[in-house]
Amino acid sequence: MSVEHEQNHPVLIIGAGLAGLTVALHLADHQTVILMAKRRLNEAATAWAQGGIVGVLDQDDSIDSHVSDTVTAGAGLVVESVSRYVAENSADAIHWLVDQGVPFTPDVSGPKGLHLTREGGHTHRRIAHAADATGKAIHDVLLEKAKAHPNIKILENWIALDLITNKHLQTTGQYKSNRCYGAYALDIVNNQVETILAKAVVLATGGLGKVYRYTSNPDTATGDGIAMAWRAGCRIGNMEFIQFHPTCLYHPSDRTFLITEAIRGEGGLLKLPNGKRFMPEHDERNELAPRDIVARAIDFEMKKHGLDYVHLDARHLGEAFIKEHFPMIYSRCLSLGIDITQEPIPVVPAAHYTCGGVVTDLKGRTDLTGLYAVGEATYTGLHGANRLASNSLLECVVIGKAAAHDIADQVDIEMPTIRLWDESKVEDADEQVVIAHNWDELRSLMWNYVGIVRTTRRLERALHRIELLRTEVQEYYANFRVTRDLIELRNLLECAELIVRSALMRKESRGLHYSRDYPKTWPVSYPTILTPIQAQKT
């Protein structure tokens, strides 16, 4: 589906979650847009988000308060100017979503007629939500808008392989300044790799939770954008900070279902199986401490008592309140035989959010001209060493809008001659078991060696094994036709190495990164920034 014959080249957006949809909808009135989803359109991580989106709307709240909470949660690594920019635009972000038709939970006495809830790390009620299925409500509305827009072409079941840069030009040295010209992508249904040329490319691919054995993320979270940007020469920041959500449902039939932090925000209590609360022994903020503290506390108690899980007890909130405010969680748990109005919820920490990623500015611009990145795949400086709850959806809308405006201001480019994808020297794989086995091994070693609590020895063992796996997969990649599973495994291995190398560079414990070998926190610290050349020497 090469578009090189077009005079005005489209913008290619890789990822159809909130970040990608925000950019697409802000761009589409002025620019042709290709929106690519590697699975079904409803499988983006956005649709899994339960809690809500931050908006400084209440007269008792303030920009300064939101910034302060973000900085505190980020454990000294938040870029305050970035936090302030996002906070200052939070109300406009909520208003834009309301204008699109997002059905936030109403409250006639609330700011702007919205019910605002509170989550861990926040000192005020400032989370706009749609019951306990905010992400789905937002995604459903914006997706319908995108489907109806004549300038948005949606590619479903397409996965990007790599970004097209100067090294893919037909004549090397033709252009001195390196830039992005599009991407090679696999049409999964037709099993055909195509060359998609574009005026600009936006990475809106989300996180990489599937690198871990236990995660709250959907199957789409395989770090594709981060890995592609890295291979294209972009800097990557703060990859050691992987947020483990404290409360993922523990059940043999469903180990990826998130139990929203809003339950604790409304008064839910964490308890041992004997009914004893334990958070007061770990932090004065109790259940409303930031996620890294709560996750480590649960991990500590599980190891101390030999438990597979702990309990989140919401029974005292009352049946009517639970059914009204948490209908999706109530329904899902009930389908698994757990009535949360009558019994506590078994929960366990799980990989949830990637606080680092592709280094960008406030307009989503990366190190590579023509390449933008928005959302969880990025490092903007907003999240620091730990993301404040519900800042993620907000970042997608605020930075997504800014990126769209910057792209719209760019003139179209002269497209050089690009080498097409060459499959003449590869064949169909004879066995897929290699992919499945290596995928399982990677996720297990990352969970065991690069999890909530780390040691230098564990990290070094993980890195050694990752390097061996990468060699095996790269050989496989060079000799056989690509598949979605192969592409995703290749990207996860790339991201796993970035996580481990970043973790080895941080000789302290801070935020989401806790090392037994370096338990102290430095008085002053800095982001961990990797470049492709630097990483080879680390």
Secondary structure, DSSP 8 states (H G I E B T S, - for coil): ---TT-SS--EEEE--SHHHHHHHHHHTTTS-EEEEESS-GGGSGGGG--S-EE---STT--HHHHHHHHHHHTTT---HHHHHHHHHTHHHHHHHHHHHT----B-TTSGGGB-EE--TT-SS--EE-STT-HHHHHHHHHHHHHHH-TTEEEEESEEEEEEE-GGGBSSTTS-SS-B--EEEEEETTTTEEEEEE-SEEEE-----GGGSSSBSS-TT-S-HHHHHHHHTT--EE-TT-EEEEEEEE--TT-SS-B--THHHHTT-EEE-TTS-B-GGGT-TTGGGS-HHHHHHHHHHHHHHHT-S-EEEE-GGG-HHHHHHH-HHHHHHHHHTT--TTTS-EEEEEEEEEE--EEE--TT-B-SSBTEEE-GGGEE-SSSTTS--TTHHHHHHHHHHHHHHHHHHTS-------B-----TT-B--S-SHHHHHHHHHHHHHHHHHSSSSB-HHHHHHHHHHHHHHHHHHHHHHHHB---HHHHHHHHHHHHHHHHHHHHHH--S-BTTB-BSSS-S--SS----EE-HHHHHH-
